[in-house]
Amino acid sequence: MPRREFRHEFRPGRLVAGLSVLTAALLYGGDAAGAWQTPWFVAFPVVFGGLVLAGTVAALHYMVRRRRDRSTASRENTEAPASTSGSQAMR
């Protein structure tokens, strides 16, 4: 089955960072609308905790993607090297 090509690759770290900032905006939006009371200092742990979590998720995703690419490359290298089949082999 061929691999699907997307317009851009999935970045889960950016998704987590965006969700944490969106959560802080939702908390203060609810406070501004009068639905609940949100203390001023709540944004710091929500945003900074989300950024730390986003960094962790991005690092894990990078390690998984790198391992997957390395295993795919090792399976593809079963043919003759390019230097023996190119123009250098004619010399």
Secondary structure per residue as TSV (DSSP state, phi and psi in degrees):
chain	resnum	aa	ss	phi	psi
A	1	M	-	360.0	125.6
A	2	P	-	-70.4	149.6
A	3	R	-	-76.8	137.4
A	4	R	-	-77.2	137.8
A	5	E	-	-99.6	128.2
A	6	F	-	-105.6	167.1
A	7	R	S	-66.9	-35.9
A	8	H	S	-148.3	160.9
A	9	E	-	-87.0	155.6
A	10	F	-	-74.2	129.8
A	11	R	-	-120.1	93.4
A	12	P	H	-67.4	-26.1
A	13	G	H	-63.9	-40.9
A	14	R	H	-67.8	-34.5
A	15	L	H	-63.4	-45.6
A	16	V	H	-65.4	-41.8
A	17	A	H	-62.2	-43.7
A	18	G	H	-64.2	-38.8
A	19	L	H	-67.2	-35.3
A	20	S	H	-69.2	-40.0
A	21	V	H	-69.5	-37.2
A	22	L	H	-65.3	-36.1
A	23	T	H	-64.4	-43.2
A	24	A	H	-62.8	-41.1
A	25	A	H	-64.9	-38.2
A	26	L	H	-65.9	-40.1
A	27	L	H	-62.2	-47.0
A	28	Y	H	-74.3	-27.4
A	29	G	H	-66.8	-40.1
A	30	G	H	-66.8	-34.2
A	31	D	H	-67.7	-42.2
A	32	A	H	-67.3	-32.0
A	33	A	H	-79.9	-12.0
A	34	G	T	88.7	12.3
A	35	A	S	-74.9	-33.5
A	36	W	S	-157.8	171.5
A	37	Q	-	-103.7	126.5
A	38	T	-	-119.5	120.1
A	39	P	-	-63.7	155.6
A	40	W	G	-64.7	-29.1
A	41	F	G	-85.7	-1.0
A	42	V	G	-67.7	-29.5
A	43	A	H	-64.8	-33.9
A	44	F	H	-62.5	-53.6
A	45	P	H	-68.0	-31.1
A	46	V	H	-67.6	-49.1
A	47	V	H	-72.7	-48.6
A	48	F	H	-68.9	-37.3
A	49	G	H	-64.0	-38.8
A	50	G	H	-66.5	-36.3
A	51	L	H	-69.3	-37.9
A	52	V	H	-65.1	-44.0
A	53	L	H	-64.1	-38.4
A	54	A	H	-65.0	-39.8
A	55	G	H	-64.2	-39.8
A	56	T	H	-65.4	-44.7
A	57	V	H	-63.8	-41.0
A	58	A	H	-65.1	-40.1
A	59	A	H	-65.5	-42.4
A	60	L	H	-64.4	-41.3
A	61	H	H	-64.4	-38.7
A	62	Y	H	-63.7	-43.1
A	63	M	H	-64.9	-41.8
A	64	V	H	-66.3	-43.9
A	65	R	H	-65.0	-39.2
A	66	R	H	-66.5	-41.4
A	67	R	H	-65.3	-40.7
A	68	R	H	-65.7	-42.1
A	69	D	H	-65.7	-37.3
A	70	R	H	-66.6	-40.6
A	71	S	H	-70.7	-34.3
A	72	T	H	-67.2	-41.0
A	73	A	H	-67.1	-34.8
A	74	S	H	-71.1	-28.2
A	75	R	H	-76.4	-27.5
A	76	E	H	-83.1	-14.9
A	77	N	T	-91.0	48.8
A	78	T	T	-101.4	-8.3
A	79	E	S	-92.0	-179.6
A	80	A	-	-67.6	147.5
A	81	P	-	-64.3	155.5
A	82	A	H	-65.8	-27.3
A	83	S	H	-69.7	-22.4
A	84	T	H	-90.5	-11.5
A	85	S	H	-112.8	0.4
A	86	G	S	-97.7	-161.7
A	87	S	G	-70.0	-22.8
A	88	Q	G	-67.9	-24.6
A	89	A	G	-72.7	-17.1
A	90	M	G	-81.7	-16.8
A	91	R	-	-68.7	360.0
